[in-house]
Amino acid sequence: MRPLASAHETLPLRPQDETQCRRCDVRCDKVVYPAACVERECPFVYAYEEFGHTYVGCMQKVYECEIDLHLLLAAERTRAGFGAVRATRRPLPMCRAEVDSCYERRQGSLGCVNPEFSELPVGEPAFRVLAVVRS
């Protein structure tokens, strides 16, 4: 009887929907930039105040952490910026997203074994909703 293939040996139907790839010795994760969400006024960014601080997060749970808005804006004023956080679900087309790889020198001579993983949503949203409030 033949043993079942491990998760590393089988490819999913839609590898671009995964948020991490562990099919080889290089470790890849999809990351998003929350500062870009705030800057672009993403409709899925929410904010709340607690303990005298304002926290922001993603309603679509592209990333699960909630970030102190004051610290995020202060970090964005520096040269390095706030940076990226790991995506917990497929980034939306309006997300500023990248694939972050660790241990790239471990890559084999044939290159990436899962090149579709690096496919990210492309383009900007096709429309923008503006509300006009009249008194």
N, CA, C and O atoms as a Tinker XYZ file with bonds, in Angstrom:
   540  protein
     1  N      0.843000   -1.180000    0.000000    73     2
     2  CA     0.000000    0.000000    0.000000    64     1     3
     3  C      0.886000    1.240000    0.000000    63     2     4     5
     4  O      1.827000    1.327000    0.789000    81     3
     5  N      0.598000    2.189000   -0.867000    73     3     6
     6  CA     1.399000    3.397000   -1.024000    64     5     7
     7  C      0.965000    4.460000   -0.013000    63     6     8     9
     8  O     -0.231000    4.712000    0.129000    81     7
     9  N      1.930000    5.101000    0.706000    73     7    10
    10  CA     1.544000    6.127000    1.678000    64     9    11
    11  C      1.005000    7.367000    0.967000    63    10    12    13
    12  O      1.358000    7.648000   -0.178000    81    11
    13  N      0.150000    8.095000    1.667000    73    11    14
    14  CA    -0.404000    9.336000    1.129000    64    13    15
    15  C      0.692000   10.375000    0.974000    63    14    16    17
    16  O      1.646000   10.403000    1.752000    81    15
    17  N      0.553000   11.228000   -0.032000    73    15    18
    18  CA     1.527000   12.300000   -0.259000    64    17    19
    19  C      1.408000   13.346000    0.829000    63    18    20    21
    20  O      0.308000   13.666000    1.279000    81    19
    21  N      2.534000   13.873000    1.245000    73    19    22
    22  CA     2.516000   14.917000    2.268000    64    21    23
    23  C      2.079000   16.229000    1.639000    63    22    24    25
    24  O      1.993000   16.339000    0.416000    81    23
    25  N      1.805000   17.220000    2.471000    73    23    26
    26  CA     1.368000   18.532000    1.987000    64    25    27
    27  C      2.433000   19.200000    1.130000    63    26    28    29
    28  O      2.110000   20.021000    0.271000    81    27
    29  N      3.699000   18.859000    1.353000    73    27    30
    30  CA     4.780000   19.461000    0.587000    64    29    31
    31  C      4.873000   18.882000   -0.822000    63    30    32    33
    32  O      5.487000   19.495000   -1.696000    81    31
    33  N      4.282000   17.723000   -1.058000    73    31    34
    34  CA     4.387000   17.077000   -2.354000    64    33    35
    35  C      3.206000   17.390000   -3.271000    63    34    36    37
    36  O      3.316000   17.227000   -4.486000    81    35
    37  N      2.093000   17.830000   -2.720000    73    35    38
    38  CA     0.927000   18.113000   -3.540000    64    37    39
    39  C      0.743000   19.617000   -3.669000    63    38    40    41
    40  O      0.982000   20.370000   -2.725000    81    39
    41  N      0.320000   20.036000   -4.842000    73    39    42
    42  CA     0.057000   21.451000   -5.070000    64    41    43
    43  C     -1.447000   21.703000   -4.975000    63    42    44    45
    44  O     -2.240000   20.887000   -5.442000    81    43
    45  N     -1.841000   22.812000   -4.381000    73    43    46
    46  CA    -3.268000   23.126000   -4.289000    64    45    47
    47  C     -3.794000   23.558000   -5.658000    63    46    48    49
    48  O     -3.017000   23.827000   -6.574000    81    47
    49  N     -5.109000   23.621000   -5.785000    73    47    50
    50  CA    -5.710000   24.045000   -7.047000    64    49    51
    51  C     -5.411000   25.503000   -7.361000    63    50    52    53
    52  O     -5.225000   25.850000   -8.527000    81    51
    53  N     -5.361000   26.370000   -6.340000    73    51    54
    54  CA    -5.105000   27.795000   -6.539000    64    53    55
    55  C     -4.006000   28.256000   -5.585000    63    54    56    57
    56  O     -4.306000   28.857000   -4.554000    81    55
    57  N     -2.732000   27.987000   -5.910000    73    55    58
    58  CA    -1.641000   28.353000   -5.004000    64    57    59
    59  C     -1.536000   29.855000   -4.782000    63    58    60    61
    60  O     -0.997000   30.272000   -3.756000    81    59
    61  N     -2.029000   30.690000   -5.701000    73    59    62
    62  CA    -1.959000   32.137000   -5.508000    64    61    63
    63  C     -2.877000   32.602000   -4.379000    63    62    64    65
    64  O     -2.733000   33.729000   -3.905000    81    63
    65  N     -3.819000   31.764000   -3.936000    73    63    66
    66  CA    -4.698000   32.126000   -2.827000    64    65    67
    67  C     -4.070000   31.853000   -1.460000    63    66    68    69
    68  O     -4.575000   32.333000   -0.444000    81    67
    69  N     -2.985000   31.096000   -1.422000    73    67    70
    70  CA    -2.328000   30.801000   -0.150000    64    69    71
    71  C     -1.580000   32.029000    0.355000    63    70    72    73
    72  O     -1.204000   32.896000   -0.434000    81    71
    73  N     -1.364000   32.106000    1.660000    73    71    74
    74  CA    -0.631000   33.235000    2.239000    64    73    75
    75  C      0.788000   32.865000    2.629000    63    74    76    77
    76  O      1.582000   33.742000    2.969000    81    75
    77  N      1.119000   31.586000    2.586000    73    75    78
    78  CA     2.491000   31.167000    2.856000    64    77    79
    79  C      2.818000   29.944000    2.021000    63    78    80    81
    80  O      1.935000   29.156000    1.683000    81    79
    81  N      4.089000   29.791000    1.692000    73    79    82
    82  CA     4.540000   28.643000    0.909000    64    81    83
    83  C      5.703000   27.990000    1.656000    63    82    84    85
    84  O      6.673000   28.649000    2.030000    81    83
    85  N      5.580000   26.696000    1.859000    73    83    86
    86  CA     6.611000   25.927000    2.543000    64    85    87
    87  C      7.002000   24.690000    1.733000    63    86    88    89
    88  O      7.366000   23.661000    2.302000    81    87
    89  N      6.924000   24.794000    0.404000    73    87    90
    90  CA     7.176000   23.642000   -0.449000    64    89    91
    91  C      8.657000   23.360000   -0.682000    63    90    92    93
    92  O      9.011000   22.315000   -1.227000    81    91
    93  N      9.520000   24.284000   -0.273000    73    91    94
    94  CA    10.964000   24.052000   -0.401000    64    93    95
    95  C     11.640000   24.665000    0.828000    63    94    96    97
    96  O     10.959000   25.078000    1.766000    81    95
    97  N     12.943000   24.725000    0.828000    73    95    98
    98  CA    13.675000   25.252000    1.981000    64    97    99
    99  C     13.598000   26.766000    2.094000    63    98   100   101
   100  O     13.911000   27.323000    3.146000    81    99
   101  N     13.184000   27.444000    1.021000    73    99   102
   102  CA    12.945000   28.888000    1.095000    64   101   103
   103  C     11.558000   29.051000    1.713000    63   102   104   105
   104  O     10.629000   28.337000    1.336000    81   103
   105  N     11.410000   29.966000    2.642000    73   103   106
   106  CA    10.130000   30.196000    3.307000    64   105   107
   107  C      9.553000   31.512000    2.805000    63   106   108   109
   108  O     10.164000   32.564000    2.996000    81   107
   109  N      8.385000   31.471000    2.165000    73   107   110
   110  CA     7.778000   32.674000    1.591000    64   109   111
   111  C      6.441000   32.967000    2.261000    63   110   112   113
   112  O      5.657000   32.059000    2.536000    81   111
   113  N      6.194000   34.249000    2.518000    73   111   114
   114  CA     4.937000   34.720000    3.084000    64   113   115
   115  C      4.449000   35.917000    2.285000    63   114   116   117
   116  O      5.253000   36.706000    1.788000    81   115
   117  N      3.141000   36.053000    2.160000    73   115   118
   118  CA     2.580000   37.265000    1.579000    64   117   119
   119  C      2.429000   38.271000    2.712000    63   118   120   121
   120  O      1.957000   37.939000    3.800000    81   119
   121  N      2.839000   39.505000    2.439000    73   119   122
   122  CA     2.756000   40.569000    3.437000    64   121   123
   123  C      2.017000   41.761000    2.836000    63   122   124   125
   124  O      2.018000   41.964000    1.622000    81   123
   125  N      1.392000   42.538000    3.702000    73   123   126
   126  CA     0.695000   43.763000    3.291000    64   125   127
   127  C      1.212000   44.925000    4.132000    63   126   128   129
   128  O      1.765000   44.731000    5.215000    81   127
   129  N      1.023000   46.126000    3.615000    73   127   130
   130  CA     1.483000   47.344000    4.271000    64   129   131
   131  C      0.286000   48.123000    4.817000    63   130   132   133
   132  O     -0.404000   48.793000    4.048000    81   131
   133  N      0.021000   48.051000    6.125000    73   131   134
   134  CA    -1.127000   48.747000    6.706000    64   133   135
   135  C     -1.076000   50.262000    6.520000    63   134   136   137
   136  O     -2.124000   50.900000    6.426000    81   135
   137  N      0.114000   50.848000    6.464000    73   135   138
   138  CA     0.214000   52.291000    6.258000    64   137   139
   139  C     -0.367000   52.679000    4.903000    63   138   140   141
   140  O     -0.943000   53.759000    4.768000    81   139
   141  N     -0.229000   51.825000    3.910000    73   139   142
   142  CA    -0.809000   52.096000    2.592000    64   141   143
   143  C     -2.329000   52.061000    2.661000    63   142   144   145
   144  O     -2.999000   52.812000    1.953000    81   143
   145  N     -2.874000   51.202000    3.502000    73   143   146
   146  CA    -4.331000   51.147000    3.677000    64   145   147
   147  C     -4.850000   52.473000    4.219000    63   146   148   149
   148  O     -5.859000   52.995000    3.747000    81   147
   149  N     -4.147000   53.013000    5.217000    73   147   150
   150  CA    -4.551000   54.286000    5.807000    64   149   151
   151  C     -4.361000   55.408000    4.789000    63   150   152   153
   152  O     -5.240000   56.252000    4.619000    81   151
   153  N     -3.220000   55.415000    4.119000    73   151   154
   154  CA    -2.913000   56.466000    3.145000    64   153   155
   155  C     -3.913000   56.474000    1.987000    63   154   156   157
   156  O     -4.331000   57.539000    1.534000    81   155
   157  N     -4.292000   55.298000    1.514000    73   155   158
   158  CA    -5.212000   55.185000    0.382000    64   157   159
   159  C     -6.675000   55.289000    0.799000    63   158   160   161
   160  O     -7.570000   55.245000   -0.045000    81   159
   161  N     -6.914000   55.424000    2.095000    73   159   162
   162  CA    -8.265000   55.488000    2.649000    64   161   163
   163  C     -9.094000   54.281000    2.220000    63   162   164   165
   164  O    -10.203000   54.416000    1.704000    81   163
   165  N     -8.541000   53.129000    2.443000    73   163   166
   166  CA    -9.205000   51.871000    2.091000    64   165   167
   167  C    -10.556000   51.789000    2.805000    63   166   168   169
   168  O    -10.631000   52.074000    4.001000    81   167
   169  N    -11.613000   51.410000    2.103000    73   167   170
   170  CA   -12.923000   51.337000    2.744000    64   169   171
   171  C    -13.027000   50.236000    3.796000    63   170   172   173
   172  O    -13.999000   50.207000    4.551000    81   171
   173  N    -12.056000   49.334000    3.866000    73   171   174
   174  CA   -12.105000   48.242000    4.821000    64   173   175
   175  C    -11.283000   48.505000    6.085000    63   174   176   177
   176  O    -11.201000   47.639000    6.956000    81   175
   177  N    -10.681000   49.678000    6.195000    73   175   178
   178  CA    -9.946000   50.024000    7.412000    64   177   179
   179  C    -10.950000   50.502000    8.459000    63   178   180   181
   180  O    -11.797000   51.351000    8.180000    81   179
   181  N    -10.843000   49.952000    9.656000    73   179   182
   182  CA   -11.677000   50.437000   10.755000    64   181   183
   183  C    -10.772000   51.010000   11.833000    63   182   184   185
   184  O     -9.584000   50.696000   11.901000    81   183
   185  N    -11.352000   51.848000   12.668000    73   183   186
   186  CA   -10.601000   52.455000   13.767000    64   185   187
   187  C    -11.478000   52.496000   15.006000    63   186   188   189
   188  O    -12.696000   52.648000   14.913000    81   187
   189  N    -10.853000   52.359000   16.157000    73   187   190
   190  CA   -11.572000   52.519000   17.420000    64   189   191
   191  C    -10.612000   53.086000   18.457000    63   190   192   193
   192  O     -9.394000   52.947000   18.336000    81   191
   193  N    -11.170000   53.718000   19.464000    73   191   194
   194  CA   -10.364000   54.291000   20.535000    64   193   195
   195  C    -10.521000   53.456000   21.797000    63   194   196   197
   196  O    -11.623000   53.048000   22.166000    81   195
   197  N     -9.390000   53.216000   22.445000    73   195   198
   198  CA    -9.388000   52.482000   23.706000    64   197   199
   199  C     -8.121000   52.847000   24.468000    63   198   200   201
   200  O     -7.039000   52.922000   23.886000    81   199
   201  N     -8.257000   53.071000   25.755000    73   199   202
   202  CA    -7.139000   53.410000   26.628000    64   201   203
   203  C     -6.396000   54.657000   26.148000    63   202   204   205
   204  O     -5.185000   54.771000   26.336000    81   203
   205  N     -7.121000   55.586000   25.531000    73   203   206
   206  CA    -6.517000   56.828000   25.066000    64   205   207
   207  C     -5.731000   56.707000   23.774000    63   206   208   209
   208  O     -5.012000   57.636000   23.406000    81   207
   209  N     -5.848000   55.603000   23.084000    73   207   210
   210  CA    -5.149000   55.387000   21.815000    64   209   211
   211  C     -6.165000   55.021000   20.734000    63   210   212   213
   212  O     -7.226000   54.472000   21.030000    81   211
   213  N     -5.833000   55.327000   19.489000    73   211   214
   214  CA    -6.653000   54.936000   18.347000    64   213   215
   215  C     -5.971000   53.771000   17.653000    63   214   216   217
   216  O     -4.794000   53.842000   17.298000    81   215
   217  N     -6.724000   52.702000   17.465000    73   215   218
   218  CA    -6.202000   51.503000   16.814000    64   217   219
   219  C     -6.908000   51.310000   15.482000    63   218   220   221
   220  O     -8.098000   51.598000   15.357000    81   219
   221  N     -6.171000   50.818000   14.480000    73   219   222
   222  CA    -6.745000   50.538000   13.164000    64   221   223
   223  C     -6.526000   49.076000   12.819000    63   222   224   225
   224  O     -5.577000   48.447000   13.287000    81   223
   225  N     -7.424000   48.543000   11.990000    73   223   226
   226  CA    -7.332000   47.163000   11.546000    64   225   227
   227  C     -8.050000   47.001000   10.225000    63   226   228   229
   228  O     -8.519000   47.978000    9.642000    81   227
   229  N     -8.137000   45.776000    9.752000    73   227   230
   230  CA    -8.754000   45.463000    8.462000    64   229   231
   231  C    -10.038000   44.669000    8.689000    63   230   232   233
   232  O    -10.014000   43.602000    9.303000    81   231
   233  N    -11.163000   45.198000    8.188000    73   231   234
   234  CA   -12.448000   44.496000    8.320000    64   233   235
   235  C    -12.468000   43.179000    7.559000    63   234   236   237
   236  O    -13.183000   42.252000    7.939000    81   235
   237  N    -11.689000   43.089000    6.488000    73   235   238
   238  CA   -11.643000   41.866000    5.692000    64   237   239
   239  C    -10.653000   40.848000    6.257000    63   238   240   241
   240  O    -10.531000   39.741000    5.731000    81   239
   241  N     -9.953000   41.217000    7.318000    73   239   242
   242  CA    -8.969000   40.352000    7.988000    64   241   243
   243  C     -7.865000   39.887000    7.046000    63   242   244   245
   244  O     -7.386000   38.757000    7.143000    81   243
   245  N     -7.459000   40.787000    6.114000    73   243   246
   246  CA    -6.282000   40.498000    5.296000    64   245   247
   247  C     -5.087000   40.410000    6.224000    63   246   248   249
   248  O     -4.196000   39.589000    6.009000    81   247
   249  N     -5.057000   41.247000    7.257000    73   247   250
   250  CA    -4.114000   41.098000    8.362000    64   249   251
   251  C     -4.933000   41.185000    9.643000    63   250   252   253
   252  O     -5.909000   41.932000    9.711000    81   251
   253  N     -4.540000   40.425000   10.654000    73   251   254
   254  CA    -5.375000   40.314000   11.848000    64   253   255
   255  C     -4.989000   41.247000   12.976000    63   254   256   257
   256  O     -5.777000   41.453000   13.898000    81   255
   257  N     -3.796000   41.818000   12.926000    73   255   258
   258  CA    -3.376000   42.661000   14.040000    64   257   259
   259  C     -4.083000   44.017000   13.994000    63   258   260   261
   260  O     -4.528000   44.465000   12.937000    81   259
   261  N     -4.174000   44.647000   15.141000    73   259   262
   262  CA    -4.682000   46.015000   15.242000    64   261   263
   263  C     -3.520000   46.885000   15.681000    63   262   264   265
   264  O     -2.803000   46.543000   16.622000    81   263
   265  N     -3.330000   48.009000   15.005000    73   263   266
   266  CA    -2.121000   48.806000   15.150000    64   265   267
   267  C     -2.460000   50.171000   15.714000    63   266   268   269
   268  O     -3.448000   50.788000   15.313000    81   267
   269  N     -1.642000   50.643000   16.645000    73   267   270
   270  CA    -1.796000   51.984000   17.199000    64   269   271
   271  C     -1.542000   52.991000   16.076000    63   270   272   273
   272  O     -0.443000   53.046000   15.526000    81   271
   273  N     -2.556000   53.782000   15.739000    73   271   274
   274  CA    -2.464000   54.702000   14.609000    64   273   275
   275  C     -1.372000   55.745000   14.810000    63   274   276   277
   276  O     -0.671000   56.097000   13.861000    81   275
   277  N     -1.220000   56.246000   16.039000    73   275   278
   278  CA    -0.190000   57.253000   16.311000    64   277   279
   279  C      1.211000   56.681000   16.030000    63   278   280   281
   280  O      2.043000   57.354000   15.422000    81   279
   281  N      1.470000   55.444000   16.470000    73   279   282
   282  CA     2.771000   54.819000   16.233000    64   281   283
   283  C      2.985000   54.523000   14.751000    63   282   284   285
   284  O      4.099000   54.662000   14.245000    81   283
   285  N      1.931000   54.116000   14.059000    73   283   286
   286  CA     2.041000   53.849000   12.629000    64   285   287
   287  C      2.406000   55.120000   11.874000    63   286   288   289
   288  O      3.307000   55.106000   11.036000    81   287
   289  N      1.707000   56.229000   12.167000    73   287   290
   290  CA     1.987000   57.497000   11.481000    64   289   291
   291  C      3.376000   58.024000   11.836000    63   290   292   293
   292  O      4.064000   58.581000   10.981000    81   291
   293  N      3.792000   57.850000   13.095000    73   291   294
   294  CA     5.128000   58.285000   13.498000    64   293   295
   295  C      6.200000   57.479000   12.767000    63   294   296   297
   296  O      7.208000   58.038000   12.336000    81   295
   297  N      5.989000   56.181000   12.627000    73   295   298
   298  CA     6.955000   55.341000   11.911000    64   297   299
   299  C      6.994000   55.692000   10.428000    63   298   300   301
   300  O      8.055000   55.620000    9.809000    81   299
   301  N      5.870000   56.067000    9.855000    73   299   302
   302  CA     5.828000   56.427000    8.435000    64   301   303
   303  C      6.604000   57.708000    8.151000    63   302   304   305
   304  O      7.039000   57.925000    7.020000    81   303
   305  N      6.784000   58.548000    9.148000    73   303   306
   306  CA     7.559000   59.776000    8.953000    64   305   307
   307  C      9.061000   59.505000    8.952000    63   306   308   309
   308  O      9.840000   60.391000    8.599000    81   307
   309  N      9.480000   58.313000    9.334000    73   307   310
   310  CA    10.900000   57.959000    9.311000    64   309   311
   311  C     11.270000   57.389000    7.949000    63   310   312   313
   312  O     10.400000   57.081000    7.134000    81   311
   313  N     12.535000   57.255000    7.720000    73   311   314
   314  CA    13.021000   56.739000    6.440000    64   313   315
   315  C     12.578000   55.292000    6.196000    63   314   316   317
   316  O     12.228000   54.931000    5.073000    81   315
   317  N     12.592000   54.478000    7.231000    73   315   318
   318  CA    12.250000   53.059000    7.087000    64   317   319
   319  C     10.754000   52.828000    6.933000    63   318   320   321
   320  O     10.345000   51.833000    6.334000    81   319
   321  N      9.936000   53.724000    7.459000    73   319   322
   322  CA     8.493000   53.531000    7.396000    64   321   323
   323  C      8.028000   52.499000    8.403000    63   322   324   325
   324  O      8.826000   51.973000    9.178000    81   323
   325  N      6.742000   52.210000    8.390000    73   323   326
   326  CA     6.183000   51.245000    9.345000    64   325   327
   327  C      6.527000   49.815000    8.968000    63   326   328   329
   328  O      6.815000   48.995000    9.839000    81   327
   329  N      6.500000   49.513000    7.694000    73   327   330
   330  CA     6.821000   48.159000    7.260000    64   329   331
   331  C      5.581000   47.322000    7.004000    63   330   332   333
   332  O      4.461000   47.832000    6.962000    81   331
   333  N      5.803000   46.039000    6.836000    73   331   334
   334  CA     4.746000   45.116000    6.439000    64   333   335
   335  C      4.353000   44.197000    7.586000    63   334   336   337
   336  O      5.110000   43.993000    8.535000    81   335
   337  N      3.146000   43.648000    7.473000    73   335   338
   338  CA     2.682000   42.608000    8.387000    64   337   339
   339  C      2.250000   41.417000    7.536000    63   338   340   341
   340  O      1.882000   41.569000    6.371000    81   339
   341  N      2.300000   40.239000    8.133000    73   339   342
   342  CA     1.962000   39.015000    7.403000    64   341   343
   343  C      0.471000   38.982000    7.086000    63   342   344   345
   344  O     -0.365000   39.256000    7.946000    81   343
   345  N      0.154000   38.646000    5.848000    73   343   346
   346  CA    -1.239000   38.514000    5.429000    64   345   347
   347  C     -1.793000   37.200000    5.966000    63   346   348   349
   348  O     -1.112000   36.175000    5.942000    81   347
   349  N     -3.018000   37.235000    6.445000    73   347   350
   350  CA    -3.657000   36.022000    6.953000    64   349   351
   351  C     -4.697000   35.483000    5.980000    63   350   352   353
   352  O     -5.241000   34.398000    6.184000    81   351
   353  N     -4.972000   36.240000    4.924000    73   351   354
   354  CA    -5.813000   35.760000    3.830000    64   353   355
   355  C     -5.353000   36.454000    2.554000    63   354   356   357
   356  O     -4.518000   37.356000    2.610000    81   355
   357  N     -5.875000   36.053000    1.429000    73   355   358
   358  CA    -5.425000   36.605000    0.142000    64   357   359
   359  C     -5.615000   38.129000    0.122000    63   358   360   361
   360  O     -6.713000   38.616000    0.393000    81   359
   361  N     -4.551000   38.885000   -0.197000    73   359   362
   362  CA    -4.694000   40.343000   -0.282000    64   361   363
   363  C     -5.707000   40.739000   -1.351000    63   362   364   365
   364  O     -5.843000   40.074000   -2.378000    81   363
   365  N     -6.406000   41.825000   -1.090000    73   363   366
   366  CA    -7.383000   42.358000   -2.033000    64   365   367
   367  C     -6.660000   43.133000   -3.129000    63   366   368   369
   368  O     -5.500000   43.500000   -2.946000    81   367
   369  N     -7.309000   43.392000   -4.259000    73   367   370
   370  CA    -6.635000   44.119000   -5.339000    64   369   371
   371  C     -6.128000   45.494000   -4.928000    63   370   372   373
   372  O     -5.142000   45.973000   -5.489000    81   371
   373  N     -6.777000   46.144000   -3.960000    73   371   374
   374  CA    -6.323000   47.475000   -3.559000    64   373   375
   375  C     -5.223000   47.449000   -2.504000    63   374   376   377
   376  O     -4.692000   48.502000   -2.151000    81   375
   377  N     -4.874000   46.288000   -2.000000    73   375   378
   378  CA    -3.826000   46.170000   -0.988000    64   377   379
   379  C     -2.444000   46.355000   -1.617000    63   378   380   381
   380  O     -2.189000   45.898000   -2.731000    81   379
   381  N     -1.569000   47.024000   -0.893000    73   379   382
   382  CA    -0.163000   47.038000   -1.287000    64   381   383
   383  C      0.442000   45.783000   -0.679000    63   382   384   385
   384  O      0.643000   45.702000    0.533000    81   383
   385  N      0.728000   44.816000   -1.522000    73   383   386
   386  CA     1.171000   43.508000   -1.048000    64   385   387
   387  C      2.429000   43.068000   -1.779000    63   386   388   389
   388  O      2.698000   43.493000   -2.903000    81   387
   389  N      3.188000   42.213000   -1.121000    73   387   390
   390  CA     4.412000   41.644000   -1.688000    64   389   391
   391  C      4.576000   40.234000   -1.163000    63   390   392   393
   392  O      3.891000   39.816000   -0.230000    81   391
   393  N      5.498000   39.507000   -1.781000    73   391   394
   394  CA     5.908000   38.206000   -1.263000    64   393   395
   395  C      7.257000   38.404000   -0.607000    63   394   396   397
   396  O      8.197000   38.890000   -1.236000    81   395
   397  N      7.353000   38.026000    0.662000    73   395   398
   398  CA     8.588000   38.160000    1.426000    64   397   399
   399  C      9.197000   36.774000    1.583000    63   398   400   401
   400  O      8.549000   35.859000    2.092000    81   399
   401  N     10.435000   36.621000    1.149000    73   399   402
   402  CA    11.111000   35.324000    1.195000    64   401   403
   403  C     12.252000   35.342000    2.200000    63   402   404   405
   404  O     13.002000   36.314000    2.293000    81   403
   405  N     12.368000   34.271000    2.936000    73   403   406
   406  CA    13.500000   34.079000    3.850000    64   405   407
   407  C     14.370000   32.955000    3.286000    63   406   408   409
   408  O     13.878000   32.075000    2.580000    81   407
   409  N     15.636000   32.991000    3.596000    73   407   410
   410  CA    16.571000   31.935000    3.194000    64   409   411
   411  C     16.604000   31.758000    1.676000    63   410   412   413
   412  O     16.584000   30.631000    1.181000    81   411
   413  N     16.655000   32.867000    0.937000    73   411   414
   414  CA    16.626000   32.787000   -0.523000    64   413   415
   415  C     17.803000   32.005000   -1.099000    63   414   416   417
   416  O     17.689000   31.434000   -2.184000    81   415
   417  N     18.935000   31.970000   -0.388000    73   415   418
   418  CA    20.084000   31.242000   -0.925000    64   417   419
   419  C     19.884000   29.732000   -0.865000    63   418   420   421
   420  O     20.687000   28.984000   -1.422000    81   419
   421  N     18.832000   29.276000   -0.202000    73   419   422
   422  CA    18.516000   27.844000   -0.178000    64   421   423
   423  C     17.785000   27.385000   -1.437000    63   422   424   425
   424  O     17.546000   26.191000   -1.620000    81   423
   425  N     17.428000   28.340000   -2.307000    73   423   426
   426  CA    16.662000   28.005000   -3.506000    64   425   427
   427  C     17.459000   27.069000   -4.399000    63   426   428   429
   428  O     18.663000   27.250000   -4.584000    81   427
   429  N     16.795000   26.082000   -4.943000    73   427   430
   430  CA    17.448000   25.096000   -5.795000    64   429   431
   431  C     17.840000   25.676000   -7.142000    63   430   432   433
   432  O     17.489000   26.809000   -7.470000    81   431
   433  N     18.566000   24.893000   -7.912000    73   431   434
   434  CA    19.057000   25.359000   -9.212000    64   433   435
   435  C     17.932000   25.559000  -10.219000    63   434   436   437
   436  O     18.104000   26.305000  -11.183000    81   435
   437  N     16.794000   24.919000  -10.022000    73   435   438
   438  CA    15.668000   25.058000  -10.943000    64   437   439
   439  C     14.784000   26.259000  -10.608000    63   438   440   441
   440  O     13.870000   26.576000  -11.369000    81   439
   441  N     15.034000   26.922000   -9.499000    73   439   442
   442  CA    14.228000   28.075000   -9.116000    64   441   443
   443  C     13.053000   27.683000   -8.243000    63   442   444   445
   444  O     13.055000   26.625000   -7.614000    81   443
   445  N     12.071000   28.529000   -8.213000    73   443   446
   446  CA    10.905000   28.333000   -7.348000    64   445   447
   447  C     10.094000   27.117000   -7.799000    63   446   448   449
   448  O      9.821000   26.950000   -8.988000    81   447
   449  N      9.716000   26.278000   -6.844000    73   447   450
   450  CA     8.906000   25.105000   -7.159000    64   449   451
   451  C      7.418000   25.441000   -7.205000    63   450   452   453
   452  O      6.608000   24.616000   -7.626000    81   451
   453  N      7.058000   26.643000   -6.776000    73   451   454
   454  CA     5.661000   27.069000   -6.723000    64   453   455
   455  C      5.551000   28.511000   -7.226000    63   454   456   457
   456  O      5.174000   29.390000   -6.450000    81   455
   457  N      5.866000   28.785000   -8.499000    73   455   458
   458  CA     5.899000   30.174000   -8.975000    64   457   459
   459  C      4.553000   30.873000   -8.955000    63   458   460   461
   460  O      4.513000   32.102000   -8.891000    81   459
   461  N      3.444000   30.136000   -9.006000    73   459   462
   462  CA     2.128000   30.769000   -8.967000    64   461   463
   463  C      1.841000   31.425000   -7.623000    63   462   464   465
   464  O      0.988000   32.309000   -7.536000    81   463
   465  N      2.546000   31.002000   -6.573000    73   463   466
   466  CA     2.342000   31.603000   -5.257000    64   465   467
   467  C      2.620000   33.096000   -5.290000    63   466   468   469
   468  O      1.982000   33.859000   -4.565000    81   467
   469  N      3.555000   33.520000   -6.113000    73   467   470
   470  CA     3.936000   34.929000   -6.171000    64   469   471
   471  C      2.945000   35.805000   -6.924000    63   470   472   473
   472  O      3.116000   37.024000   -6.958000    81   471
   473  N      1.924000   35.227000   -7.521000    73   471   474
   474  CA     0.921000   36.022000   -8.219000    64   473   475
   475  C      0.087000   36.783000   -7.196000    63   474   476   477
   476  O     -0.562000   36.188000   -6.335000    81   475
   477  N      0.117000   38.087000   -7.305000    73   475   478
   478  CA    -0.641000   38.938000   -6.408000    64   477   479
   479  C     -1.756000   39.629000   -7.178000    63   478   480   481
   480  O     -1.669000   39.762000   -8.399000    81   479
   481  N     -2.808000   40.074000   -6.482000    73   479   482
   482  CA    -3.847000   40.829000   -7.180000    64   481   483
   483  C     -3.236000   42.059000   -7.829000    63   482   484   485
   484  O     -2.425000   42.747000   -7.210000    81   483
   485  N     -3.610000   42.340000   -9.051000    73   483   486
   486  CA    -3.032000   43.467000   -9.761000    64   485   487
   487  C     -4.061000   44.563000   -9.972000    63   486   488   489
   488  O     -5.269000   44.325000   -9.966000    81   487
   489  N     -3.550000   45.759000  -10.158000    73   487   490
   490  CA    -4.415000   46.875000  -10.506000    64   489   491
   491  C     -5.006000   47.583000   -9.319000    63   490   492   493
   492  O     -4.930000   47.120000   -8.181000    81   491
   493  N     -5.584000   48.692000   -9.608000    73   491   494
   494  CA    -6.263000   49.507000   -8.610000    64   493   495
   495  C     -7.756000   49.205000   -8.682000    63   494   496   497
   496  O     -8.216000   48.631000   -9.670000    81   495
   497  N     -8.512000   49.573000   -7.670000    73   495   498
   498  CA    -9.958000   49.370000   -7.745000    64   497   499
   499  C    -10.520000   50.088000   -8.974000    63   498   500   501
   500  O    -10.031000   51.147000   -9.369000    81   499
   501  N    -11.543000   49.501000   -9.560000    73   499   502
   502  CA   -12.109000   50.053000  -10.787000    64   501   503
   503  C    -12.960000   51.298000  -10.528000    63   502   504   505
   504  O    -13.243000   52.048000  -11.463000    81   503
   505  N    -13.369000   51.530000   -9.289000    73   503   506
   506  CA   -14.196000   52.687000   -8.994000    64   505   507
   507  C    -13.903000   53.176000   -7.587000    63   506   508   509
   508  O    -13.296000   52.467000   -6.785000    81   507
   509  N    -14.335000   54.383000   -7.298000    73   507   510
   510  CA   -14.154000   54.959000   -5.976000    64   509   511
   511  C    -15.490000   55.586000   -5.578000    63   510   512   513
   512  O    -16.106000   56.288000   -6.380000    81   511
   513  N    -15.935000   55.341000   -4.366000    73   511   514
   514  CA   -17.206000   55.844000   -3.880000    64   513   515
   515  C    -16.940000   57.107000   -3.070000    63   514   516   517
   516  O    -16.125000   57.100000   -2.147000    81   515
   517  N    -17.622000   58.176000   -3.416000    73   515   518
   518  CA   -17.512000   59.444000   -2.686000    64   517   519
   519  C    -18.907000   59.788000   -2.156000    63   518   520   521
   520  O    -19.899000   59.689000   -2.879000    81   519
   521  N    -18.965000   60.182000   -0.913000    73   519   522
   522  CA   -20.243000   60.592000   -0.316000    64   521   523
   523  C    -20.274000   62.107000   -0.241000    63   522   524   525
   524  O    -19.323000   62.730000    0.231000    81   523
   525  N    -21.361000   62.700000   -0.704000    73   523   526
   526  CA   -21.544000   64.137000   -0.622000    64   525   527
   527  C    -22.672000   64.386000    0.382000    63   526   528   529
   528  O    -23.812000   63.968000    0.179000    81   527
   529  N    -22.325000   65.073000    1.464000    73   527   530
   530  CA   -23.291000   65.361000    2.515000    64   529   531
   531  C    -23.756000   66.806000    2.356000    63   530   532   533
   532  O    -22.957000   67.742000    2.385000    81   531
   533  N    -25.074000   66.961000    2.188000    73   531   534
   534  CA   -25.644000   68.302000    2.038000    64   533   535
   535  C    -26.511000   68.603000    3.236000    63   534   536   537
   536  O    -27.261000   67.752000    3.714000    81   535
   537  N    -26.398000   69.832000    3.716000    73   535   538
   538  CA   -27.216000   70.184000    4.889000    64   537   539
   539  C    -28.468000   70.919000    4.491000    63   538   540
   540  O    -29.267000   71.288000    5.352000    81   539
